[in-house]
């Protein structure tokens, strides 16, 4: 399928997910993350969910990371094309931006080349590790600034599509994708 068709399909499917099911699926994903071979790393980048878009609640994963004494980095949109990255601390204050994304107001910035693992929001992915988001390209631009061996982990409420047909050269594939039922390795 084409990206535009997959976006429509998965936005519709998300609207069918109840708050209780979303909580259960988010917990299942967080528990599966514990099985990934990533725990020797120190700097973990994770998104905060856009609640109105029925995105995975990443609070459980953040709690696990903090429990393992990892450095947790969260993004902030700073332009139509770029993200900035902030260390999550006890003093981090959040504000919802115009895209309904909760993001840090200020704090300690972390350069992309310091990050070891990135948890990536997505709408759909395929069996080759290609993913699609909302189409603005924030994560592809961000990932292109990271070190070449950064571990890229998608988090999805749904299982893999066979193939996303219109992958662009700038689209950066995943290393793993965790769903409530399965972890895919690419």
GIGIPE-V323446 format. One record per pair of residues at least 24 apart in sequence whose C-alpha atoms are under 10 Angstrom apart, sorted by sequence separation. I is the first residue (numbers start at 0). J is the second residue. D is the distance in Angstrom with one decimal. If there is no record, write none. Layout:
i->I j->J d->D
i->I j->J d->D
This chain:
i->76 j->100 d->8.6
i->84 j->108 d->5.5
i->85 j->109 d->5.7
i->117 j->141 d->10.0
i->128 j->152 d->9.6
i->129 j->153 d->9.7
i->150 j->174 d->6.3
i->151 j->175 d->6.5
i->152 j->176 d->5.4
i->153 j->177 d->6.2
i->154 j->178 d->6.2
i->155 j->179 d->7.7
i->156 j->180 d->9.0
i->157 j->181 d->9.6
i->158 j->182 d->9.4
i->159 j->183 d->8.5
i->75 j->100 d->8.5
i->76 j->101 d->9.8
i->83 j->108 d->7.2
i->84 j->109 d->5.5
i->85 j->110 d->8.8
i->117 j->142 d->8.4
i->128 j->153 d->8.8
i->130 j->155 d->9.9
i->149 j->174 d->9.2
i->150 j->175 d->8.1
i->151 j->176 d->8.4
i->152 j->177 d->7.3
i->153 j->178 d->8.6
i->154 j->179 d->9.0
i->158 j->183 d->9.2
i->29 j->55 d->9.8
i->38 j->64 d->9.0
i->41 j->67 d->9.4
i->43 j->69 d->7.1
i->44 j->70 d->8.4
i->45 j->71 d->7.1
i->46 j->72 d->8.5
i->47 j->73 d->7.3
i->61 j->87 d->9.6
i->74 j->100 d->9.5
i->75 j->101 d->8.3
i->76 j->102 d->7.8
i->83 j->109 d->8.0
i->84 j->110 d->6.9
i->143 j->169 d->8.6
i->155 j->181 d->10.0
i->28 j->55 d->8.6
i->29 j->56 d->9.2
i->33 j->60 d->8.7
i->41 j->68 d->8.3
i->42 j->69 d->6.4
i->43 j->70 d->6.1
i->44 j->71 d->5.9
i->45 j->72 d->6.3
i->46 j->73 d->5.9
i->47 j->74 d->8.1
i->74 j->101 d->9.1
i->75 j->102 d->5.2
i->76 j->103 d->9.6
i->83 j->110 d->8.1
i->84 j->111 d->7.4
i->143 j->170 d->9.4
i->155 j->182 d->9.9
i->28 j->56 d->9.5
i->29 j->57 d->7.7
i->32 j->60 d->7.5
i->41 j->69 d->5.2
i->42 j->70 d->4.9
i->43 j->71 d->5.0
i->44 j->72 d->4.5
i->45 j->73 d->5.5
i->46 j->74 d->6.4
i->47 j->75 d->9.8
i->73 j->101 d->9.6
i->74 j->102 d->6.5
i->75 j->103 d->6.4
i->83 j->111 d->8.6
i->114 j->142 d->9.9
i->117 j->145 d->9.5
i->142 j->170 d->9.5
i->143 j->171 d->7.8
i->154 j->182 d->9.5
i->25 j->54 d->9.0
i->26 j->55 d->9.2
i->28 j->57 d->9.0
i->29 j->58 d->8.8
i->30 j->59 d->8.5
i->31 j->60 d->9.8
i->38 j->67 d->8.3
i->40 j->69 d->7.9
i->41 j->70 d->5.8
i->42 j->71 d->6.2
i->43 j->72 d->5.9
i->44 j->73 d->5.8
i->45 j->74 d->7.5
i->46 j->75 d->9.3
i->73 j->102 d->7.3
i->74 j->103 d->7.5
i->75 j->104 d->8.2
i->82 j->111 d->9.7
i->112 j->141 d->9.9
i->116 j->145 d->9.6
i->124 j->153 d->8.3
i->130 j->159 d->9.4
i->140 j->169 d->8.2
i->142 j->171 d->7.3
i->153 j->182 d->9.7
i->25 j->55 d->5.5
i->26 j->56 d->8.3
i->29 j->59 d->5.8
i->30 j->60 d->8.1
i->33 j->63 d->8.1
i->39 j->69 d->9.5
i->40 j->70 d->9.3
i->41 j->71 d->8.4
i->42 j->72 d->7.1
i->43 j->73 d->8.7
i->44 j->74 d->7.7
i->73 j->103 d->7.4
i->75 j->105 d->9.1
i->84 j->114 d->9.6
i->111 j->141 d->7.2
i->112 j->142 d->9.3
i->115 j->145 d->8.4
i->123 j->153 d->9.3
i->124 j->154 d->9.6
i->129 j->159 d->9.6
i->130 j->160 d->9.7
i->139 j->169 d->6.8
i->140 j->170 d->8.9
i->142 j->172 d->9.8
i->152 j->182 d->9.9
i->153 j->183 d->9.4
i->24 j->55 d->7.7
i->25 j->56 d->5.6
i->26 j->57 d->8.8
i->28 j->59 d->8.8
i->29 j->60 d->5.1
i->32 j->63 d->9.2
i->33 j->64 d->9.5
i->38 j->69 d->8.8
i->111 j->142 d->7.8
i->112 j->143 d->9.6
i->114 j->145 d->6.9
i->115 j->146 d->7.9
i->122 j->153 d->9.7
i->123 j->154 d->9.4
i->124 j->155 d->8.1
i->128 j->159 d->8.7
i->129 j->160 d->9.6
i->139 j->170 d->5.9
i->140 j->171 d->9.0
i->152 j->183 d->9.5
i->21 j->53 d->7.6
i->24 j->56 d->8.9
i->25 j->57 d->7.0
i->26 j->58 d->9.2
i->27 j->59 d->9.6
i->28 j->60 d->8.3
i->29 j->61 d->8.9
i->111 j->143 d->9.0
i->112 j->144 d->6.5
i->113 j->145 d->7.5
i->114 j->146 d->7.7
i->115 j->147 d->9.8
i->116 j->148 d->9.0
i->117 j->149 d->7.2
i->118 j->150 d->8.5
i->119 j->151 d->7.0
i->120 j->152 d->8.8
i->121 j->153 d->6.7
i->122 j->154 d->9.1
i->123 j->155 d->7.0
i->126 j->158 d->9.1
i->127 j->159 d->8.9
i->128 j->160 d->9.8
i->130 j->162 d->9.8
i->131 j->163 d->8.5
i->138 j->170 d->9.1
i->139 j->171 d->5.8
i->152 j->184 d->9.3
i->21 j->54 d->8.2
i->22 j->55 d->8.1
i->23 j->56 d->9.9
i->25 j->58 d->8.7
i->26 j->59 d->6.5
i->29 j->62 d->9.4
i->30 j->63 d->9.1
i->111 j->144 d->5.9
i->112 j->145 d->4.5
i->113 j->146 d->7.6
i->115 j->148 d->7.7
i->116 j->149 d->5.6
i->117 j->150 d->6.2
i->118 j->151 d->6.3
i->119 j->152 d->5.9
i->120 j->153 d->6.1
i->121 j->154 d->6.8
i->122 j->155 d->7.1
i->123 j->156 d->8.7
i->124 j->157 d->8.8
i->125 j->158 d->8.4
i->126 j->159 d->5.6
i->127 j->160 d->9.2
i->129 j->162 d->8.2
i->130 j->163 d->7.8
i->136 j->169 d->8.9
i->138 j->171 d->8.6
i->139 j->172 d->9.0
i->21 j->55 d->6.9
i->22 j->56 d->7.2
i->25 j->59 d->7.5
i->26 j->60 d->8.4
i->29 j->63 d->8.0
i->74 j->108 d->9.6
i->110 j->144 d->8.8
i->111 j->145 d->4.8
i->112 j->146 d->5.1
i->114 j->148 d->9.9
i->115 j->149 d->5.0
i->116 j->150 d->4.6
i->117 j->151 d->5.1
i->118 j->152 d->4.8
i->119 j->153 d->4.6
i->120 j->154 d->5.9
i->121 j->155 d->6.5
i->122 j->156 d->8.4
i->123 j->157 d->7.4
i->124 j->158 d->7.9
i->125 j->159 d->4.7
i->126 j->160 d->6.3
i->127 j->161 d->8.1
i->128 j->162 d->9.3
i->129 j->163 d->7.0
i->136 j->170 d->8.3
i->18 j->53 d->8.4
i->21 j->56 d->7.7
i->25 j->60 d->8.8
i->72 j->107 d->9.5
i->73 j->108 d->9.5
i->74 j->109 d->9.8
i->110 j->145 d->8.4
i->111 j->146 d->7.6
i->112 j->147 d->8.8
i->114 j->149 d->7.0
i->115 j->150 d->6.3
i->116 j->151 d->6.1
i->117 j->152 d->6.0
i->118 j->153 d->5.8
i->119 j->154 d->6.2
i->120 j->155 d->7.4
i->121 j->156 d->9.2
i->122 j->157 d->8.5
i->123 j->158 d->8.1
i->124 j->159 d->5.4
i->125 j->160 d->4.4
i->126 j->161 d->5.5
i->127 j->162 d->7.3
i->128 j->163 d->9.6
i->129 j->164 d->9.8
i->131 j->166 d->8.9
i->17 j->53 d->8.9
i->72 j->108 d->8.6
i->73 j->109 d->9.4
i->112 j->148 d->10.0
i->113 j->149 d->9.2
i->114 j->150 d->9.0
i->115 j->151 d->8.9
i->116 j->152 d->7.5
i->117 j->153 d->8.3
i->118 j->154 d->6.9
i->119 j->155 d->9.1
i->123 j->159 d->7.1
i->124 j->160 d->6.1
i->125 j->161 d->5.4
i->126 j->162 d->6.5
i->127 j->163 d->8.8
i->130 j->166 d->8.6
i->14 j->51 d->9.5
i->16 j->53 d->7.6
i->22 j->59 d->9.8
i->72 j->109 d->7.4
i->112 j->149 d->8.5
i->123 j->160 d->7.3
i->124 j->161 d->8.6
i->125 j->162 d->5.1
i->126 j->163 d->8.9
i->129 j->166 d->7.4
i->14 j->52 d->8.0
i->15 j->53 d->9.4
i->16 j->54 d->10.0
i->72 j->110 d->10.0
i->111 j->149 d->9.6
i->124 j->162 d->8.1
i->125 j->163 d->6.0
i->129 j->167 d->9.9
i->13 j->52 d->7.6
i->14 j->53 d->7.1
i->45 j->84 d->9.8
i->72 j->111 d->9.9
i->124 j->163 d->7.3
i->125 j->164 d->9.6
i->131 j->170 d->8.6
i->13 j->53 d->6.1
i->44 j->84 d->8.1
i->123 j->163 d->8.8
i->130 j->170 d->7.9
i->131 j->171 d->9.9
i->12 j->53 d->9.9
i->13 j->54 d->8.1
i->44 j->85 d->9.0
i->129 j->170 d->7.5
i->130 j->171 d->8.0
i->131 j->172 d->9.6
i->10 j->52 d->7.9
i->44 j->86 d->8.9
i->72 j->114 d->8.2
i->129 j->171 d->7.2
i->130 j->172 d->6.6
i->10 j->53 d->8.9
i->43 j->86 d->9.5
i->44 j->87 d->9.7
i->71 j->114 d->9.4
i->128 j->171 d->8.8
i->129 j->172 d->4.6
i->130 j->173 d->7.3
i->42 j->86 d->9.2
i->70 j->114 d->9.2
i->72 j->116 d->9.9
i->73 j->117 d->9.9
i->128 j->172 d->5.1
i->129 j->173 d->6.3
i->71 j->116 d->9.8
i->72 j->117 d->9.1
i->127 j->172 d->7.8
i->128 j->173 d->4.9
i->129 j->174 d->9.5
i->49 j->95 d->9.1
i->127 j->173 d->8.4
i->128 j->174 d->6.7
i->130 j->176 d->9.4
i->52 j->99 d->9.0
i->125 j->172 d->9.6
i->127 j->174 d->9.5
i->128 j->175 d->7.2
i->129 j->176 d->9.9
i->51 j->99 d->7.7
i->52 j->100 d->9.9
i->124 j->172 d->9.2
i->125 j->173 d->9.8
i->128 j->176 d->7.5
i->49 j->98 d->8.3
i->50 j->99 d->7.9
i->51 j->100 d->9.5
i->124 j->173 d->8.9
i->49 j->99 d->6.0
i->50 j->100 d->8.3
i->126 j->176 d->9.6
i->48 j->99 d->9.0
i->49 j->100 d->5.2
i->50 j->101 d->9.2
i->125 j->176 d->9.6
i->48 j->100 d->6.8
i->49 j->101 d->7.1
i->124 j->176 d->8.2
i->47 j->100 d->7.1
i->48 j->101 d->7.3
i->46 j->100 d->9.1
i->47 j->101 d->6.2
i->48 j->102 d->9.8
i->81 j->135 d->9.9
i->119 j->173 d->8.7
i->46 j->101 d->9.0
i->47 j->102 d->7.4
i->80 j->135 d->7.5
i->81 j->136 d->9.0
i->82 j->137 d->6.8
i->118 j->173 d->9.7
i->121 j->176 d->9.8
i->128 j->183 d->8.2
i->46 j->102 d->8.9
i->79 j->135 d->8.2
i->80 j->136 d->7.3
i->81 j->137 d->6.1
i->82 j->138 d->8.3
i->117 j->173 d->9.7
i->127 j->183 d->9.4
i->128 j->184 d->7.9
i->129 j->185 d->9.4
i->79 j->136 d->9.6
i->80 j->137 d->6.0
i->81 j->138 d->8.7
i->84 j->141 d->9.7
i->118 j->175 d->9.5
i->119 j->176 d->8.9
i->126 j->183 d->8.0
i->127 j->184 d->9.0
i->128 j->185 d->5.7
i->60 j->118 d->9.6
i->79 j->137 d->8.4
i->80 j->138 d->9.5
i->82 j->140 d->8.6
i->83 j->141 d->8.8
i->118 j->176 d->9.1
i->125 j->183 d->9.8
i->126 j->184 d->9.0
i->127 j->185 d->6.4
i->78 j->137 d->9.8
i->81 j->140 d->7.3
i->82 j->141 d->6.8
i->118 j->177 d->9.8
i->126 j->185 d->7.9
i->80 j->140 d->7.8
i->81 j->141 d->7.3
i->57 j->118 d->9.4
i->76 j->137 d->8.6
i->80 j->141 d->9.3
i->57 j->120 d->9.9
i->44 j->109 d->9.8
i->55 j->120 d->8.1
i->54 j->120 d->7.9
i->55 j->121 d->9.6
i->42 j->109 d->9.3
i->44 j->111 d->9.2
i->54 j->121 d->8.7
i->74 j->141 d->9.9
i->54 j->122 d->8.9
i->42 j->111 d->9.9
i->43 j->113 d->9.5
i->44 j->114 d->6.7
i->42 j->113 d->7.0
i->43 j->114 d->6.2
i->44 j->115 d->7.9
i->45 j->116 d->8.6
i->46 j->117 d->8.7
i->49 j->120 d->9.9
i->41 j->113 d->9.4
i->42 j->114 d->4.9
i->43 j->115 d->6.1
i->44 j->116 d->6.1
i->45 j->117 d->6.1
i->46 j->118 d->6.8
i->48 j->120 d->8.3
i->41 j->114 d->8.0
i->42 j->115 d->5.2
i->43 j->116 d->4.8
i->44 j->117 d->4.7
i->45 j->118 d->4.9
i->46 j->119 d->6.8
i->47 j->120 d->8.9
i->40 j->114 d->9.0
i->41 j->115 d->6.8
i->42 j->116 d->6.5
i->43 j->117 d->5.9
i->44 j->118 d->6.1
i->45 j->119 d->7.0
i->46 j->120 d->6.9
i->40 j->115 d->6.1
i->41 j->116 d->8.3
i->42 j->117 d->8.7
i->43 j->118 d->7.7
i->44 j->119 d->8.5
i->45 j->120 d->8.6
i->39 j->115 d->9.7
i->40 j->116 d->7.4
i->37 j->115 d->8.8
i->38 j->116 d->9.6
i->37 j->116 d->7.6
i->57 j->154 d->9.2
i->55 j->154 d->7.4
i->54 j->154 d->9.3
i->55 j->155 d->7.4
i->54 j->155 d->8.6
i->55 j->156 d->7.1
i->54 j->156 d->8.1
i->53 j->156 d->9.6
i->43 j->149 d->9.9
i->43 j->150 d->9.4
i->44 j->151 d->9.7
i->45 j->152 d->9.7
i->13 j->122 d->8.9
i->12 j->122 d->9.9
i->40 j->150 d->9.7
i->9 j->121 d->9.8
i->10 j->122 d->7.3
i->9 j->122 d->6.1
i->10 j->123 d->9.6
i->37 j->150 d->8.0
i->8 j->122 d->9.2
i->9 j->123 d->6.9
i->6 j->121 d->9.6
i->7 j->122 d->9.4
i->8 j->123 d->9.2
i->6 j->122 d->6.5
i->5 j->122 d->7.9
i->6 j->123 d->7.4
i->35 j->152 d->9.7
i->5 j->123 d->6.9
i->5 j->124 d->9.2
i->2 j->122 d->9.8
i->32 j->152 d->9.2
i->2 j->123 d->8.8
i->2 j->124 d->9.9
i->32 j->154 d->9.4
i->10 j->133 d->9.7
i->55 j->178 d->9.9
i->0 j->125 d->9.9
i->6 j->131 d->7.7
i->29 j->154 d->9.4
i->5 j->131 d->8.3
i->6 j->132 d->7.6
i->28 j->154 d->7.5
i->5 j->132 d->9.8
i->6 j->133 d->7.2
i->28 j->155 d->8.4
i->2 j->130 d->9.1
i->3 j->131 d->9.3
i->6 j->134 d->8.8
i->28 j->156 d->8.5
i->2 j->131 d->6.8
i->25 j->154 d->9.2
i->2 j->132 d->8.9
i->3 j->133 d->9.4
i->25 j->155 d->9.3
i->2 j->133 d->9.5
i->3 j->134 d->8.8
i->24 j->155 d->9.4
i->25 j->156 d->8.1
i->2 j->134 d->8.6
i->24 j->156 d->6.9
i->24 j->157 d->9.8
i->21 j->156 d->8.3
i->16 j->156 d->9.4
i->35 j->175 d->8.7
i->35 j->177 d->9.4
i->13 j->156 d->8.2
i->32 j->175 d->10.0
i->12 j->156 d->9.6
i->13 j->157 d->9.1
i->32 j->176 d->9.6
i->12 j->157 d->9.0
i->32 j->177 d->7.1
i->31 j->177 d->7.0
i->32 j->178 d->9.6
i->9 j->156 d->9.5
i->30 j->177 d->9.9
i->31 j->178 d->8.2
i->35 j->182 d->8.7
i->9 j->157 d->8.4
i->28 j->176 d->9.8
i->29 j->177 d->8.7
i->31 j->179 d->7.9
i->34 j->182 d->9.2
i->28 j->177 d->6.1
i->29 j->178 d->9.4
i->30 j->179 d->9.1
i->31 j->180 d->8.8
i->35 j->184 d->9.8
i->27 j->177 d->9.3
i->28 j->178 d->5.8
i->29 j->179 d->8.7
i->31 j->181 d->8.0
i->32 j->182 d->8.5
i->27 j->178 d->7.9
i->28 j->179 d->5.0
i->31 j->182 d->7.3
i->27 j->179 d->5.1
i->28 j->180 d->8.1
i->25 j->178 d->8.8
i->26 j->179 d->8.1
i->27 j->180 d->7.7
i->28 j->181 d->8.7
i->24 j->178 d->7.9
i->25 j->179 d->7.2
i->27 j->181 d->9.6
i->28 j->182 d->8.8
i->5 j->160 d->9.1
i->24 j->179 d->5.2
i->23 j->179 d->8.4
i->24 j->180 d->8.6
i->5 j->163 d->8.2
i->21 j->179 d->9.9
i->4 j->163 d->9.9
i->0 j->160 d->8.4
i->0 j->161 d->8.6
i->1 j->162 d->8.8
i->2 j->163 d->6.6
i->0 j->162 d->6.7
i->1 j->163 d->6.0
i->2 j->164 d->7.5
i->3 j->165 d->9.5
i->0 j->163 d->5.5
i->1 j->164 d->5.4
i->2 j->165 d->6.6
i->0 j->164 d->5.6
i->1 j->165 d->5.8
i->2 j->166 d->8.1
i->0 j->165 d->8.0
i->1 j->166 d->8.7
